[in-house]
Amino acid sequence: MLLLIYPAIDNKRLQAIQAAAPALQIMNVESEKQAREAIRNADAFYGKITPQLLSSAEKLQWIQSPTASLEHYLFPELIEHPVLLTNMRGIFSDVIADQVMGYVVMLARNLHLYRDQQRSKHWAPIGDESAKTDFIQSPGTLTPVDKTHRHLSDCVMGILGVGAIGTEIARRASAFGMKILGVDPHPRSIPGVMQDCWPVSRLEELLNRSDFVVIAAPHTPKTERLFERKLFELMKANSYLINIGRGAIVKLDDLVEAITSNKIAGAALDVFEEEPLPASHRLWEMENVIITPHIAAASPRVSERHFELLCENIRRFSNEEDLLNRVDKESWY
């Protein structure tokens, strides 16, 4: 059997792949012209497939995507082709879940606002700038400052997309004592965390009940621009939207309107409809919005996991075993 790799990878990784599947013939090519010639006899492919390459394939059985997201990888001919597609989902789950909980703690405890105040050396409790700490009376009295700092175990987190990433987010939020709600096209429980994951048809109910709404869904034809004015109007006025899924899921103009009209309390966003987010965009000026530049998956562990998954699937293919992370191409995940 022949595995074609295009674009070519470095020798160190190539040798490791060969060690994982000694019986497999591997072609590691630099140019698309070489790839088009080689793919005629290839049984498997790793890298960036194109319509031109796919049209030249005569015996291709399996394609391994180098990415987890597929909205920029899929094309009509690939969706219709009988070839099996696998992706890299699952290697970012704990990393992105950590990022989400960072947002949650910041928003619940107003840490983003205190960071802003620190720059101007401004000492003032959020909720009552004139308040002073009183170690005798304050703990026994509910103050405006208390009311502007959330108690996480009183909060509900709603998660759209309870796949590998959504599951890890739920586990971490549950450890903080939060109640977890979730919707997913394939509902399932998370033992010890969430007994019942709801079908997507109950998304409106999730929005009605959640203090933090987390988008952990992929970009698919069904999720594209899903979050627009109608859904924001269903959210609680003191709730926050967190998006670490895909930017195309949220209509930013409608999000801005929801925040400025106090339909929701704010947002934490790592992904956007347009990236980089234009410097003129209104979101930059909103103190109740946290913006990060699509880095929720950044970690020194991801690259090693990526390569381990690639080698494992190549080993499995060589041994005619079931492959990990099979994709439903029509659903884009």
ABEGO torsion letter per residue (X at the ends): XBBBBOBBBBAAAAAAAAAABAABBBBBBABAAAAAAAAAABABBBEBBBAAAAAABAABABBBBABABAAAABBAAAAABABBBBBABGAAAAAAAAAAAAAAAAAAAGAAAAAAAAAAGBBBBBGBAABBBBAAAAAABBBAAAAABBBAAABBBBBBGBBAAAAAAAAAAAAAGBBBBBBBABBBBBBGABABBBBAAAAAAAAAABABBBBABBBBAAABGABBAAAAAABBAABBBBBABBAAABBAAAAAAAAAAGABAEBBBABBABOBBBAABAAAABAABBBBBGAAABBAAAAAAAAAAAAAAAAAAAAGBBBBGBBBAAAGX
